[in-house]
């Protein structure tokens, strides 16, 4: 979701990354729209809690983290662009804070205290320190991160101050709970893939072969992917408002 001035050269962008980010947002919009329909009683209660929809949501969250890590490697490896990183983190952390504040007000029984934006922000800081690791070690670390909640859960982590870690014995109620463990895993995998691809010259090859968006569809995808954070923040209020309006008209 985050961009990190996703470039290899200052004037070039990988449109494929923008397209992939836009597709992930579209998938998230589909999930949120279904959740909105369920919330207002247009579809059966508990639909988005089924294993199929939960798996769909987890795949979407994984794709956001995976793509964010690729952008991190493209933008800040081997040299960290400090100003760019700080500016993006300010926007990301600010957006996460807005989501937390609004959901604590609107949905106090299941607020978003550590959702996908919070997780991307935390993973980005961690990733900045791990970016020098070789791909094989990043993959190994991803496996350990993924397995940790299965073996290391403890009531010690049940305090709200430690919920972000993901090792709590009791899962807190939240409409979007994406703790570091195990969700740092797809981020680390993305870093490994990006580092390996960069070493093999794949990104440069894609840059040489790509062409600018040619039609309205590809241009819309490129725009949404390029401004992914704003698109993400705006889509749910718009969808929720539309479903609410339909409920008022039909009820």
SULCOR-V100929 format. One record per backbone hydrogen bond with DSSP energy under -1.0 kcal/mol. NH is the residue of the N-H (numbers start at 1). CO is the residue of the C=O. E is the energy in kcal/mol with one decimal. If there is no record, write none. Layout:
nh: {NH,NH}
co: {CO,CO}
e: {E,E}
This chain:
nh: {7,12,18,19,20,21,22,23,24,25,26,27,28,29,30,31,32,33,34,35,36,37,38,39,40,41,42,47,49,50,54,55,56,57,58,59,60,61,62,63,64,65,66,67,68,69,70,71,72,73,74,75,76,82,85,86,87,88,89,90,91,92,93,94,95,96,97,98,99,100,101,102,103,104,105,106,107,110,113,119,120,121,122,123,124,125,126,127,128,130,133,138,139,140,141,142,143,144,145,146,147,148,150,151,152,154,157,158,162,163,165,175,178,180,181,183,184,185,188,189,190,191,192,193,194,195,196,197,198,199,200,202,205,206,207,208,209,210,219,220,221,222,223,224,225,226,227,231,232,233,234,235,238,239,240,241,242,243,244,245,246,247,248,249,250,251}
co: {5,9,14,15,16,17,18,19,20,21,22,23,24,25,26,27,28,29,30,31,32,33,34,35,36,38,37,44,46,47,50,51,52,53,54,55,56,57,58,59,60,61,62,63,64,65,66,67,68,69,70,71,72,80,81,82,83,84,85,86,87,88,89,90,91,92,93,94,95,96,97,98,99,100,101,102,103,107,111,115,116,117,118,119,120,121,122,123,124,126,130,134,135,136,137,138,139,140,141,142,143,144,147,148,148,167,154,155,159,160,162,110,114,164,165,179,180,182,184,185,186,187,188,189,190,191,192,193,194,195,196,197,201,202,203,204,205,206,215,216,217,218,219,220,221,222,223,227,228,229,230,231,234,235,236,237,238,239,240,241,242,243,244,245,246,247}
e: {-1.1,-2.0,-1.4,-2.9,-2.4,-2.4,-2.2,-2.5,-2.0,-1.8,-2.3,-2.4,-2.2,-2.5,-2.1,-2.0,-2.9,-2.7,-2.0,-2.4,-2.7,-2.3,-2.2,-2.7,-1.9,-1.3,-2.9,-1.4,-1.1,-1.6,-2.7,-2.2,-2.0,-2.4,-2.3,-2.3,-2.0,-2.5,-2.4,-2.1,-2.1,-2.1,-2.8,-2.6,-2.2,-1.9,-1.6,-2.2,-1.8,-2.1,-2.5,-2.4,-2.2,-1.4,-2.6,-2.8,-2.5,-2.2,-2.3,-2.3,-1.8,-2.5,-3.2,-2.2,-2.3,-2.3,-2.3,-2.1,-2.2,-2.4,-2.7,-2.7,-2.3,-2.3,-1.3,-2.9,-2.8,-1.6,-1.0,-2.5,-2.5,-2.3,-2.4,-2.8,-2.2,-1.6,-2.1,-3.2,-1.7,-1.2,-1.9,-1.9,-2.4,-2.0,-2.6,-2.2,-2.1,-2.0,-2.6,-2.4,-2.1,-1.8,-1.4,-1.3,-2.8,-2.5,-1.6,-1.7,-2.5,-1.1,-1.6,-1.3,-2.9,-2.6,-2.0,-1.2,-3.0,-2.0,-2.3,-2.5,-2.2,-2.0,-2.3,-2.7,-2.6,-2.7,-2.4,-2.7,-2.6,-2.2,-1.6,-2.5,-2.0,-2.4,-2.4,-2.0,-1.5,-2.0,-2.4,-2.2,-2.4,-2.5,-2.4,-2.6,-2.7,-2.5,-2.0,-2.4,-2.7,-2.3,-2.0,-1.9,-1.8,-2.6,-3.2,-2.2,-2.2,-2.4,-2.5,-2.4,-2.3,-2.3,-2.1,-2.0,-2.5,-1.9}
